Amino acid sequence: MKVLVVGGGGREHALSWKISQSPKVSQVFVAPGNGGTELEPTLTNVSIEADDIDGLARFALDENINLTIIGPEDPLVNGITNKFKDLGLKCFGPSKEASKLEGSKEFMKDFLQANKIPTARYETFTESDKAIEYVKKGSLPIVIKADGLAAGKGVIIAFTVEEAIEAIKNCLESKIFGQAGKRIVIEEYLEGEEASFIVITDGVTAIPFASSQDHKARDDMDLGPNTGGMGAYSPAPIVDDCIHDKIMQEVIYPTLAGLKKAGHLYCGFLYAGMMIDKNNDIKVLEFNCRFGDPETQPIMMRLKSDLADLCDKACDSNLQNEELIWDERKSIGIVMASRGYPFEYEKNKLIGQIPDETENLKVFHAGTKIEENKLKSNGGRVLCVTALGDSVELAQQNAYDAISLIDWEDAYYRKDIGHRAIKRERNESN
């Protein structure tokens, strides 16, 4: 079959790379793709932007695409799946209505509360004066979130009242997040360890992927501003069998049931960002209606199952007899970003000496482009160097060894990705 993958980031590079390995797939198009997908011999870039829903639909019709897989959130929230289905095109991804789980923090929190799914206490505001009054009466730290999509940058953890007031005014008055920040959700700060829990679902059956954990903070030891993610590893040791079952029973199944009750049969990837506290209690931090980035990259390195076949069967509501097969080794992905990210940064920087793909190593591209036969930076998060190892520590070493070979003077990356899992491994070995 012919497959179209929509998107141009590291997630889409990893997904299309894995999909192209399916014996059932004859051709994989990536729209718009990036420098990395352009270099892949099994992939073909298409110069249509991910938010050009009409253009993508025309291409799918003209090329007789058998399956379209949506990578990023914007086209999902804007109804690409609805459009494709109206045209008789098979499209893997939730509907516009179901995608509000990610498209609106307020909708998500109200949905969680209505369906008795554990999450942090919260209030929603559109006026800064009322939000500031609420913060002054509450405890610190506190979390301020832009209601809409903000490319992973719309979450601010305020440790002082002054920081909270600044975040509120930036959102509601200065409008630094545009329309996404015209409404904010303020919620209690949760202590614990985060984990990413992703399933593939046809709306009834939900099959979990290997657990993972990402690092949102830009700097070592989880300090600095929030980002879209500076690295991830899989599996996440915090998600043991007990936690795994608890997430499925208390979060995933009630979410699908709640959506179905509301008339939305959810087909696609469903990502639950979880906080797990010292008592092993769980709470939902966020929902994504697609695979996470950079979690996709280390998870795809470990996945042995046919991803294209799974997505195809999900569209046909036929996942009930499927299961996933995994490489038993650990994997880690370390993001190399442009210096200055997530704020101002320069593009068009030359990148050289990317290590070749091996069984244990793959460099996935996000913000790259090919210009005059040269690889250049073209975004904030640029590369995700992803490696396998018998332990997280060995996978980490393999990834950092590969990073040391990459010739890119403008690169910024954390030096401690996977530190929690490595600490656990060391403690367990003593």
Residue pairs with C-beta under 8 A, 6 or more apart in sequence:
1 24
1 25
1 26
1 66
1 67
1 308
1 312
2 25
2 26
2 27
2 28
2 29
2 63
2 64
2 65
2 66
2 67
3 16
3 19
3 25
3 27
3 28
3 29
3 65
3 66
3 67
3 68
3 69
3 308
4 28
4 29
4 30
4 31
4 46
4 56
4 59
4 60
4 63
4 65
4 67
4 68
4 69
5 12
5 15
5 16
5 19
5 28
5 29
5 30
5 31
5 68
5 69
5 71
6 12
6 31
6 50
6 56
6 68
6 69
6 70
6 71
6 72
6 75
6 80
7 30
7 31
7 50
7 70
7 71
7 72
8 30
8 31
8 32
8 33
8 34
8 37
8 50
9 34
9 71
9 72
9 293
9 366
9 367
9 381
10 293
10 294
10 296
10 297
10 335
10 364
10 365
10 366
10 381
10 383
10 384
11 71
11 72
11 290
11 291
11 292
11 293
11 294
11 296
11 297
11 366
12 30
12 33
12 34
12 37
12 71
12 72
13 30
13 33
13 34
13 36
13 37
13 40
13 364
13 365
13 366
14 296
14 297
14 300
14 364
14 384
14 386
15 69
15 71
15 291
15 296
15 300
15 307
16 28
16 30
16 33
16 37
16 40
16 43
17 40
17 42
17 43
17 300
17 362
17 364
18 300
18 303
18 307
19 25
19 28
19 69
19 307
19 308
19 311
20 28
20 40
20 42
20 43
21 306
22 306
22 307
22 308
22 309
23 306
24 306
24 308
24 309
24 312
25 308
27 44
28 42
28 43
28 44
29 43
29 44
29 45
29 46
29 59
29 63
29 65
30 37
30 43
30 44
30 45
30 46
31 45
31 46
31 47
31 48
31 49
31 50
31 56
31 59
32 45
32 46
32 47
32 48
32 49
32 50
33 43
33 45
33 46
34 45
34 365
34 366
34 367
34 368
34 369
34 378
35 365
35 368
35 369
35 370
35 375
35 376
35 378
36 363
36 364
36 365
36 366
36 368
37 43
37 45
37 365
38 45
38 370
39 365
39 370
39 375
46 59
48 55
48 56
48 59
49 55
50 56
50 71
50 72
50 74
50 75
51 74
51 75
51 78
53 75
53 78
53 79
53 80
53 83
54 83
56 68
56 75
56 80
57 83
57 84
57 87
57 89
59 65
60 68
60 84
60 87
60 89
61 87
61 89
65 89
66 90
66 312
67 90
67 91
67 92
67 308
67 311
67 312
67 315
68 84
68 89
68 90
68 91
68 92
69 92
69 93
69 311
70 76
70 80
70 81
70 91
70 92
70 93
70 268
70 290
71 290
71 291
72 290
73 99
73 102
73 103
73 149
73 288
73 289
73 290
74 149
75 93
76 93
76 94
76 96
76 99
76 102
76 103
76 268
76 289
76 290
77 96
77 99
77 100
77 102
77 103
77 149
77 289
78 96
79 95
79 96
80 91
80 93
81 91
81 93
81 94
81 95
81 96
81 99
81 267
81 268
82 95
82 96
84 90
84 91
85 91
90 312
90 315
91 315
92 267
92 268
92 311
92 312
92 314
92 315
93 99
93 267
93 268
93 269
93 289
93 290
94 101
94 264
94 266
94 267
94 268
94 270
94 289
95 264
95 266
97 262
97 263
97 264
98 259
98 264
98 265
98 266
98 289
99 289
100 107
100 108
101 107
101 108
101 111
101 255
101 259
101 287
101 289
102 108
102 149
102 286
102 287
102 288
102 289
102 290
103 148
103 149
103 289
104 147
104 148
105 145
105 146
105 147
105 148
105 185
105 286
106 124
106 147
106 183
106 185
108 286
108 287
109 119
109 122
109 124
109 185
109 187
111 117
111 255
111 258
112 118
112 119
112 284
113 119
114 258
115 254
115 255
115 257
115 258
116 254
117 250
117 251
117 254
117 255
117 258
117 284
118 250
118 251
118 281
118 282
118 283
118 284
119 187
119 283
119 284
119 285
120 143
120 187
120 188
120 189
120 190
120 275
120 283
120 285
121 187
121 188
122 185
122 186
122 187
122 188
123 134
123 185
123 186
123 187
124 147
124 183
124 184
124 185
124 186
125 131
125 134
125 168
125 172
125 183
125 184
125 185
125 186
126 172
126 182
126 183
126 184
127 172
128 168
128 169
128 172
128 173
131 168
131 172
131 184
131 186
132 164
132 165
132 168
134 186
135 142
135 158
135 161
135 164
135 165
135 168
135 186
136 161
138 188
139 188
140 158
140 159
140 160
140 161
140 164
140 189
141 157
141 158
141 159
141 189
142 157
142 158
142 164
142 186
142 187
142 188
142 189
143 155
143 156
143 157
143 158
143 186
143 187
143 188
143 189
144 155
144 156
144 158
144 164
144 167
144 168
144 171
144 184
144 185
144 186
145 154
145 155
145 156
145 184
145 185
145 186
145 187
146 154
146 155
146 171
146 177
146 180
146 181
146 183
146 184
147 180
147 181
147 182
147 183
147 184
147 185
148 154
148 177
148 179
148 180
148 181
148 182
148 183
149 180
150 177
150 180
150 181
151 228
152 216
152 226
152 227
152 228
152 229
152 342
153 177
153 226
153 227
153 228
153 342
154 171
154 177
154 180
154 181
155 216
155 226
156 163
156 167
156 226
157 189
157 226
158 164
158 166
158 167
168 184
168 186
170 176
170 181
171 177
171 181
171 184
172 181
172 182
172 184
175 181
175 182
190 275
190 277
190 283
190 285
191 275
191 277
191 278
192 275
192 276
192 277
192 278
193 213
193 238
193 275
193 276
193 420
194 213
194 214
194 216
194 273
194 274
194 275
194 276
194 285
195 211
195 212
195 213
195 236
195 238
195 239
195 243
195 273
195 274
195 276
196 211
196 212
196 213
196 214
196 232
196 236
196 271
196 272
196 273
196 274
196 292
196 295
197 208
197 211
197 239
197 247
197 251
197 252
197 271
197 272
197 273
197 274
198 208
198 209
198 212
198 269
198 270
198 271
198 272
198 291
198 292
198 295
198 299
199 206
199 207
199 208
199 209
199 252
199 269
199 270
200 206
200 207
200 209
200 268
200 269
200 310
200 311
200 314
200 319
201 207
201 252
201 256
201 266
201 267
201 268
201 269
201 270
201 314
201 319
202 267
202 313
202 314
202 315
202 316
202 317
202 318
202 319
203 256
203 259
203 260
203 265
203 266
203 267
203 317
204 256
204 260
204 265
204 317
204 319
204 320
205 319
205 320
205 322
206 248
206 252
206 253
206 256
206 270
207 310
207 319
207 322
207 323
207 324
208 244
208 248
208 252
208 324
209 299
209 303
209 324
210 234
210 235
210 299
210 302
210 303
210 324
210 326
211 234
211 235
211 236
211 238
211 239
211 244
212 232
212 233
212 234
212 235
212 236
212 292
212 295
212 298
212 299
213 232
213 233
213 234
213 236
213 238
213 420
213 421
214 229
214 230
214 231
214 232
214 292
214 294
214 295
215 222
215 229
215 230
215 231
215 232
215 414
215 417
216 222
216 226
216 227
216 228
216 229
216 230
217 223
217 224
217 225
217 226
217 227
217 230
218 224
218 225
218 226
218 227
218 230
218 337
218 341
218 342
218 414
219 414
220 414
220 415
220 416
221 416
221 419
225 342
225 343
226 342
227 337
227 341
227 342
227 380
227 381
228 293
228 342
228 380
228 381
229 292
229 293
229 294
229 295
229 335
229 381
230 294
230 334
230 335
230 337
230 381
230 413
230 414
230 417
231 294
231 332
231 333
231 334
231 335
231 384
231 413
231 414
231 417
231 418
232 292
232 294
232 295
232 297
232 298
232 332
232 333
232 417
233 298
233 330
233 331
233 332
233 333
233 392
233 395
233 396
233 417
233 418
233 421
234 295
234 298
234 299
234 301
234 302
234 330
234 331
234 332
235 330
236 421
237 420
237 421
237 424
237 425
238 276
238 420
239 247
239 276
242 280
243 276
243 280
243 282
246 280
246 282
247 272
247 274
247 282
250 282
251 272
251 274
251 282
251 284
252 270
252 272
255 266
255 270
255 272
255 287
256 266
256 270
259 265
259 266
260 266
267 314
267 315
267 317
268 289
268 290
268 314
269 288
269 289
269 290
269 291
270 287
270 288
270 289
271 287
271 288
271 289
271 290
271 291
271 292
271 295
272 284
272 286
272 287
273 284
273 285
273 286
273 287
273 288
273 292
274 282
274 283
274 284
274 285
275 282
275 283
275 284
275 285
276 282
277 283
291 299
293 366
293 381
294 333
294 335
294 381
294 384
295 333
297 333
297 362
297 364
297 384
297 386
298 331
298 332
298 333
298 386
299 331
300 307
301 327
301 331
301 333
301 362
301 386
301 387
301 388
302 326
302 327
302 329
302 331
302 388
303 324
303 325
303 326
303 327
304 325
304 326
304 327
305 323
305 324
305 325
310 319
310 322
310 324
313 319
313 322
327 388
329 388
329 389
329 390
329 395
330 388
330 389
330 390
330 391
330 392
330 394
330 395
330 421
331 386
331 387
331 388
331 389
331 395
332 386
332 387
332 389
332 392
332 395
332 396
332 399
332 417
332 418
333 364
333 384
333 385
333 386
333 387
333 399
333 417
334 384
334 385
334 386
334 396
334 399
334 400
334 403
334 413
334 414
334 417
335 366
335 381
335 382
335 383
335 384
335 413
335 414
336 381
336 382
336 383
336 384
336 385
336 403
336 406
336 408
336 411
336 412
336 413
337 345
337 380
337 381
337 382
337 411
337 412
337 413
338 345
338 346
338 347
338 349
338 367
338 377
338 379
338 380
338 382
338 410
338 411
338 412
339 345
339 346
339 410
339 411
339 412
340 346
340 412
341 380
341 381
341 412
342 380
345 380
346 377
346 410
347 367
347 376
347 377
347 378
347 379
348 371
348 376
348 377
348 378
349 376
349 377
349 408
349 409
349 410
350 374
350 375
350 376
350 407
350 408
351 368
351 375
351 376
351 377
351 382
351 383
351 406
351 407
351 408
352 375
352 406
352 407
352 408
353 405
353 406
353 407
354 363
354 375
354 383
354 406
355 361
355 363
355 402
355 405
355 406
357 363
359 388
360 387
360 388
360 389
360 398
361 385
361 386
361 387
361 388
361 398
361 399
361 402
362 386
362 387
363 383
363 384
363 385
363 386
363 402
363 406
364 383
364 384
364 386
365 382
365 383
365 384
366 379
366 381
366 382
366 383
366 384
367 377
367 378
367 379
367 380
367 381
367 382
368 375
368 376
368 377
368 378
368 379
368 382
368 383
369 375
369 376
369 378
370 376
377 408
377 410
382 408
382 411
383 406
383 411
385 399
385 402
385 403
385 406
386 399
387 395
387 396
387 398
387 399
387 402
388 395
388 398
389 395
389 396
389 397
389 398
391 422
391 425
392 418
392 421
392 422
392 425
393 418
393 422
393 425
393 426
395 418
396 417
396 418
396 422
399 417
400 415
403 411
403 413
